[in-house]
Amino acid sequence: MDLERFYKEEHTFFKVIIEDFKAKIGPRRSSEERHIGTHGLEWNEQGKRLSEFIMATKTIHGNSQFQKSHRQRWTWESPNGEYHNEIDHIIVNRKLCLTDVAVVSKFYTGSDHLLLRAKLYFSRKGEKAAKFKNRSPRTTTKWDLFSSLVGCWDDAVVDNIDEEYDWLIQHLSVSAIKAESSKVTKRHLSLEILELIRQRGIARAAGNRELTSELAKQCRQVIKEDLKKRRAAVMVEAAEAGNSIRIGDKRRY
């Protein structure tokens, strides 16, 4: 199975490709090469083609993401020991799962290639979150609109009943598509909460523990007050509709 077909047909969340590509990939050459890291030895034509493949498949070149000494980077040695090249590569589809890539120089492989090692971290929680984020929005059918569209059927006189049946099926299908609408999930976090979360992230990245703690405290307080307001609004809505809060839409919490 060739590489492109493998990547397209295998429906797995984490993908890791390890191969001797005979390609040399150096540091990132432009801002467009986000799939290539800032570390590497040198480029060759095969490396440029591999870079195009990585970009086309929206994957990440693992070797160049980590700064290593020359001794921990090259993966192949010429028979006379004069030339060293980095031609074995690790490619992943999710950058965060890769924590390190390095050569294990002390491990004897019995060939002119060194052992290339990758450290990976697979998070089931992160996988679920990413799948939830990328899933398609649910669709609902507006039945009143569907009924109106179906009622526009022009029952023309057709000699061939099979032809008339095909036209009817097509009309129903088109009406159903037109009556569909994406169900958009309401945002539960207010703009104030989102801003506090953003500021907390900046403070944490800057290593300011005191400010991070204070912003986290403010964030919890605002979320608590926001939940109170939302619960009160749901209770009012349920009371007006004549329903119990127990049978209301609990997802609003």
Backbone torsions as a table, in degrees:
resi	resn	phi	psi	omega
1	MET	NA	125.8	-178.9
2	ASP	-74.7	164.0	-171.7
3	LEU	-62.5	-45.1	-177.4
4	GLU	-64.6	-40.8	179.7
5	ARG	-67.3	-38.3	177.7
6	PHE	-60.0	-45.6	-176.4
7	TYR	-67.0	-37.1	-176.5
8	LYS	-76.3	-32.4	-172.5
9	GLU	-91.8	-27.5	-177.0
10	GLU	-82.5	114.4	-176.9
11	HIS	-97.6	72.1	177.5
12	THR	-116.5	153.6	-176.9
13	PHE	-73.5	-46.6	177.7
14	PHE	-103.1	128.9	176.7
15	LYS	-123.9	130.6	178.1
16	VAL	-130.4	122.7	179.4
17	ILE	-115.1	124.2	178.1
18	ILE	-124.7	122.1	-173.1
19	GLU	-159.7	152.9	169.8
20	ASP	-87.6	97.6	-175.2
21	PHE	-88.9	-4.4	-173.8
22	LYS	57.2	27.5	-175.7
23	ALA	-116.3	144.7	176.3
24	LYS	-112.5	122.0	179.3
25	ILE	-119.0	120.9	179.7
26	GLY	-94.5	-161.4	178.7
27	PRO	-67.8	162.2	177.5
28	ARG	-56.7	132.1	-176.3
29	ARG	-96.6	-22.0	-180.0
30	SER	-151.9	167.4	-179.1
31	SER	-67.4	-18.0	179.2
32	GLU	-74.6	-21.2	-178.7
33	GLU	-88.1	59.9	-179.6
34	ARG	-68.4	-19.4	-179.6
35	HIS	-78.8	-10.4	178.3
36	ILE	-108.3	138.6	178.9
37	GLY	-79.1	-175.0	-176.4
38	THR	-96.8	7.7	-178.1
39	HIS	-124.3	144.0	-180.0
40	GLY	167.7	172.0	-178.2
41	LEU	-94.0	-66.3	-177.3
42	GLU	-158.8	168.7	-179.5
43	TRP	-107.8	152.3	165.1
44	ASN	-139.8	178.0	-176.1
45	GLU	-61.5	-41.0	178.5
46	GLN	-63.4	-35.0	177.5
47	GLY	-65.8	-37.0	177.7
48	LYS	-65.3	-39.2	178.4
49	ARG	-67.9	-38.9	177.4
50	LEU	-64.8	-38.4	177.6
51	SER	-61.9	-39.4	177.8
52	GLU	-64.6	-39.2	177.4
53	PHE	-64.1	-43.9	-179.9
54	ILE	-62.0	-41.6	178.7
55	MET	-65.9	-42.0	-177.8
56	ALA	-65.1	-35.1	-178.3
57	THR	-93.1	2.4	178.2
58	LYS	56.7	44.2	177.1
59	THR	-108.1	-175.5	-175.3
60	ILE	-127.7	134.9	174.6
61	HIS	-81.8	116.3	-172.7
62	GLY	-75.0	-41.5	-174.6
63	ASN	-55.2	-43.6	-172.6
64	SER	-80.3	0.5	-179.8
65	GLN	-81.7	-15.6	-172.7
66	PHE	-125.1	137.1	179.4
67	GLN	-81.2	122.5	-179.7
68	LYS	-135.6	158.7	174.8
69	SER	-70.9	162.8	-179.4
70	HIS	-57.3	-36.1	-178.6
71	ARG	-67.2	-30.3	-178.9
72	GLN	-94.0	7.4	-176.5
73	ARG	-112.2	-43.6	-176.4
74	TRP	-71.3	143.2	-174.7
75	THR	-116.0	-7.3	-178.0
76	TRP	-136.6	141.3	179.9
77	GLU	-127.2	135.1	178.7
78	SER	-67.4	158.1	-177.8
79	PRO	-54.2	-35.2	-179.4
80	ASN	-89.1	1.3	178.2
81	GLY	74.5	11.7	-176.3
82	GLU	-86.0	-34.9	-175.2
83	TYR	-113.9	142.3	178.3
84	HIS	-134.3	131.3	-179.1
85	ASN	-134.7	152.1	174.6
86	GLU	-100.5	93.1	-175.3
87	ILE	-118.0	-6.7	173.8
88	ASP	-97.4	134.0	-172.8
89	HIS	-134.8	152.9	175.5
90	ILE	-117.7	126.9	-178.7
91	ILE	-122.7	133.8	179.1
92	VAL	-128.6	158.8	178.8
93	ASN	-95.3	-8.4	179.1
94	ARG	-136.4	115.1	-172.8
95	LYS	-63.2	-37.7	-174.1
96	LEU	-68.5	-18.9	-179.5
97	CYS	-79.4	-12.6	-177.2
98	LEU	-100.4	119.3	-177.4
99	THR	-107.0	-18.4	178.6
100	ASP	-169.5	146.9	173.1
101	VAL	-136.7	126.6	-179.4
102	ALA	-157.6	162.3	177.5
103	VAL	-93.3	136.2	175.1
104	VAL	-95.8	91.4	-171.6
105	SER	-70.0	-26.2	-177.0
106	LYS	-81.5	-10.2	-179.1
107	PHE	-87.5	121.1	-177.9
108	TYR	-87.2	120.7	-177.7
109	THR	-96.4	-12.3	-177.8
110	GLY	81.3	10.5	179.2
111	SER	-138.3	-174.3	178.9
112	ASP	-85.8	6.3	176.8
113	HIS	-105.2	145.5	174.3
114	LEU	-94.8	162.1	179.7
115	LEU	-75.8	123.7	177.9
116	LEU	-101.6	123.3	-174.3
117	ARG	-116.0	141.2	175.5
118	ALA	-126.2	141.1	173.7
119	LYS	-105.3	125.7	-175.0
120	LEU	-123.0	146.9	176.4
121	TYR	-126.8	115.2	-179.2
122	PHE	-105.6	120.3	-178.7
123	SER	-109.2	116.5	176.8
124	ARG	-65.7	-35.7	178.5
125	LYS	-65.3	-43.3	178.5
126	GLY	-65.7	-35.0	178.3
127	GLU	-63.9	-45.2	179.6
128	LYS	-63.6	-41.1	-179.3
129	ALA	-64.1	-41.8	-179.7
130	ALA	-67.2	-39.9	178.9
131	LYS	-66.0	-38.2	178.8
132	PHE	-66.5	-38.7	-178.9
133	LYS	-67.4	-38.1	-173.7
134	ASN	-90.9	-3.9	-176.0
135	ARG	-69.9	153.3	-178.2
136	SER	-72.5	145.6	178.7
137	PRO	-65.4	142.6	178.7
138	ARG	-69.5	148.7	179.9
139	THR	-112.2	146.3	175.5
140	THR	-123.4	155.6	-179.6
141	THR	-104.9	126.3	174.8
142	LYS	-84.1	98.6	-171.0
143	TRP	-67.5	-31.8	177.3
144	ASP	-63.7	-43.4	178.0
145	LEU	-66.2	-39.1	179.3
146	PHE	-61.7	-43.7	179.8
147	SER	-62.6	-39.9	179.5
148	SER	-65.4	-41.8	-179.9
149	LEU	-67.1	-39.6	178.8
150	VAL	-64.4	-35.2	-179.3
151	GLY	-67.8	-13.6	178.9
152	CYS	-82.9	7.4	-179.4
153	TRP	-65.1	124.7	179.4
154	ASP	-90.8	102.8	-175.8
155	ASP	-79.7	75.0	-178.6
156	ALA	-76.9	156.2	179.5
157	VAL	-79.3	115.7	179.8
158	VAL	-123.7	131.3	-178.2
159	ASP	-67.6	-37.0	-176.7
160	ASN	-92.2	112.4	-176.6
161	ILE	-67.6	-30.8	177.5
162	ASP	-65.5	-39.2	178.2
163	GLU	-65.8	-41.1	178.7
164	GLU	-64.5	-38.5	178.6
165	TYR	-63.6	-42.6	178.8
166	ASP	-62.5	-40.6	178.1
167	TRP	-64.3	-38.7	179.7
168	LEU	-65.2	-44.9	179.0
169	ILE	-61.5	-42.2	179.1
170	GLN	-63.4	-41.3	179.7
171	HIS	-64.2	-42.0	179.1
172	LEU	-65.5	-40.4	179.8
173	SER	-64.5	-45.5	179.1
174	VAL	-64.0	-40.2	179.1
175	SER	-63.5	-40.6	179.8
176	ALA	-64.6	-40.8	179.3
177	ILE	-64.9	-42.8	-179.5
178	LYS	-67.1	-27.1	-177.1
179	ALA	-87.0	-6.0	180.0
180	GLU	-80.5	148.3	175.4
181	SER	-145.3	144.8	179.5
182	SER	-73.7	136.1	177.9
183	LYS	-90.5	110.2	-176.8
184	VAL	-90.8	127.1	179.2
185	THR	-74.8	132.0	-179.5
186	LYS	-71.7	141.5	178.1
187	ARG	-75.4	126.3	-178.5
188	HIS	-91.0	-20.4	-179.4
189	LEU	-94.5	129.0	-180.0
190	SER	-73.5	166.8	179.1
191	LEU	-63.9	-32.2	178.8
192	GLU	-65.1	-42.1	179.1
193	ILE	-65.9	-43.9	-179.8
194	LEU	-61.8	-36.9	179.0
195	GLU	-68.4	-39.7	177.7
196	LEU	-64.8	-39.6	178.0
197	ILE	-63.8	-39.8	178.9
198	ARG	-64.1	-45.5	179.5
199	GLN	-64.3	-37.7	178.3
200	ARG	-63.3	-39.7	178.0
201	GLY	-63.2	-40.1	178.8
202	ILE	-65.6	-43.2	179.9
203	ALA	-64.9	-39.3	179.3
204	ARG	-65.9	-41.1	179.6
205	ALA	-65.5	-31.6	179.8
206	ALA	-81.4	-6.4	179.0
207	GLY	79.7	16.1	179.7
208	ASN	-88.2	91.8	-175.0
209	ARG	-68.0	-38.3	-178.0
210	GLU	-63.6	-46.8	179.3
211	LEU	-67.8	-37.7	178.3
212	THR	-60.8	-43.8	179.2
213	SER	-63.9	-42.1	-179.4
214	GLU	-65.8	-43.5	179.1
215	LEU	-66.8	-36.3	177.0
216	ALA	-63.9	-39.4	178.0
217	LYS	-64.1	-45.2	178.0
218	GLN	-62.6	-39.6	-179.0
219	CYS	-62.9	-44.3	178.8
220	ARG	-62.9	-39.7	-179.2
221	GLN	-66.4	-43.8	179.9
222	VAL	-65.9	-40.1	178.0
223	ILE	-62.5	-41.5	179.2
224	LYS	-61.2	-45.4	179.2
225	GLU	-66.8	-37.9	179.7
226	ASP	-65.0	-39.5	177.9
227	LEU	-65.0	-37.3	177.2
228	LYS	-61.0	-46.1	-179.7
229	LYS	-63.9	-41.7	-178.4
230	ARG	-67.1	-39.7	179.3
231	ARG	-64.3	-41.1	178.5
232	ALA	-63.2	-40.6	179.5
233	ALA	-65.3	-39.2	179.3
234	VAL	-66.7	-38.6	179.3
235	MET	-65.3	-40.6	177.7
236	VAL	-64.3	-43.8	179.7
237	GLU	-63.1	-40.5	179.6
238	ALA	-67.8	-38.1	179.5
239	ALA	-65.6	-40.7	179.0
240	GLU	-66.6	-31.7	179.4
241	ALA	-84.6	-6.2	179.7
242	GLY	77.6	22.6	-179.5
243	ASN	-110.7	158.4	174.1
244	SER	-80.3	151.5	178.5
245	ILE	-64.2	-23.6	-178.7
246	ARG	-69.6	-28.5	-178.9
247	ILE	-103.7	10.2	176.1
248	GLY	-74.3	-179.2	-179.3
249	ASP	-80.2	97.7	-176.5
250	LYS	-67.4	-16.7	-179.7
251	ARG	-66.1	-15.6	-178.8
252	ARG	-72.3	-13.1	177.8
253	TYR	-86.9	NA	NA
